[in-house]
C-alpha cells in the first residue's frame, strides 16, 4: 500500500522538513506531534469562558439582562458533550480543537 503513495508521502515529508528541521521533530513521538499540530481534543469550558470577550453586551447599561443571556449560554455549553463543544468551537473559530496552550 505504501508503494502506491510513496511519491506523495516523500513530497509531504520534504515540505515538512523544509519548514521544521528533522532533528527538532525527532524529539517528539507521534502523540506529541499530533497535539502540536491538531491541538487538544478535550475542551475546557471554564478556560474557554475566561478567554472569551463578549462584544455585543453593554455592561454599563443599567439593565443587566445581557448578563443572564451570557450565563445561560455558558451553562448550556457546560452541559454539552465533548462532541457538541467541538462542533460549536468549529462553528465559531474554524477549528474543532483547542490550541496546546489553551484559549489564550
C-alpha positions in Angstrom: 0.0 0.0 0.0 2.8 2.4 0.8 4.3 1.9 -2.6 1.2 3.4 -4.2 1.6 6.7 -2.3 5.4 6.7 -1.8 5.9 9.8 -4.1 3.2 11.8 -2.3 4.5 10.9 1.2 8.0 11.8 0.2 6.9 15.2 -1.1 4.9 15.8 2.1 7.9 14.9 4.3 10.2 17.1 2.2 7.9 20.0 2.7 7.7 19.4 6.4 11.5 19.1 6.7 11.9 22.3 4.7 10.0 24.2 7.5 11.0 22.2 10.6 14.4 20.6 10.9 14.3 16.8 11.1 16.3 16.8 14.4 13.7 19.1 16.0 10.9 16.7 15.0 12.8 13.7 16.3 12.3 14.9 19.8 8.5 14.2 19.6 6.6 11.0 19.5 3.5 10.7 17.3 1.1 11.7 20.1 3.1 14.8 21.0 3.3 15.8 17.3 -0.5 15.3 16.9 -1.1 17.6 19.9 1.2 20.3 18.5 -0.4 20.1 15.0 -4.0 19.4 15.9 -4.4 20.9 19.4 -6.0 19.4 22.5 -9.1 17.2 21.9 -10.8 18.0 25.3 -12.5 21.4 25.6 -12.3 23.0 29.0 -15.4 25.3 29.2 -14.1 27.3 32.1 -10.9 28.1 30.1 -12.9 29.0 27.0 -15.2 31.3 29.1 -12.2 33.0 30.8 -10.7 33.8 27.4 -13.8 34.9 25.6 -14.7 38.6 25.1 -18.3 39.3 24.6 -18.7 42.3 22.3 -22.4 42.7 21.9 -23.2 43.3 25.6 -23.4 46.8 27.0 -22.2 46.2 30.6 -22.5 49.9 31.5 -26.2 49.8 30.8 -28.4 49.8 34.0 -30.3 46.7 32.8 -28.1 43.6 33.3 -30.3 41.4 31.2 -27.4 40.7 28.8 -25.5 39.0 31.7 -28.3 36.4 32.0 -28.0 35.6 28.3 -24.3 35.1 28.6 -24.7 33.0 31.8 -27.3 30.9 30.0 -25.1 30.4 27.0 -22.2 29.1 29.2 -24.5 26.9 31.3 -25.7 25.2 28.1 -22.2 24.8 26.7 -21.1 23.3 30.0 -23.8 20.6 29.6 -22.7 19.8 26.0 -20.9 16.6 25.3 -17.3 17.0 24.1 -18.5 16.3 20.5 -21.1 19.1 20.8 -18.5 21.5 22.2 -16.1 20.6 19.4 -18.9 21.4 16.8 -19.6 24.7 18.5 -15.9 25.6 18.6 -15.6 24.6 14.9 -18.5 26.9 14.1 -17.1 30.0 15.9 -13.4 29.6 15.2 -13.0 27.3 12.2 -11.3 24.6 14.2 -12.7 21.9 16.5 -9.6 21.6 18.7 -8.1 23.8 21.4 -4.5 25.1 20.9 -2.0 23.2 23.0 -1.7 26.2 25.4 -5.4 26.5 25.8 -7.6 29.6 24.9 -5.1 32.4 25.2 
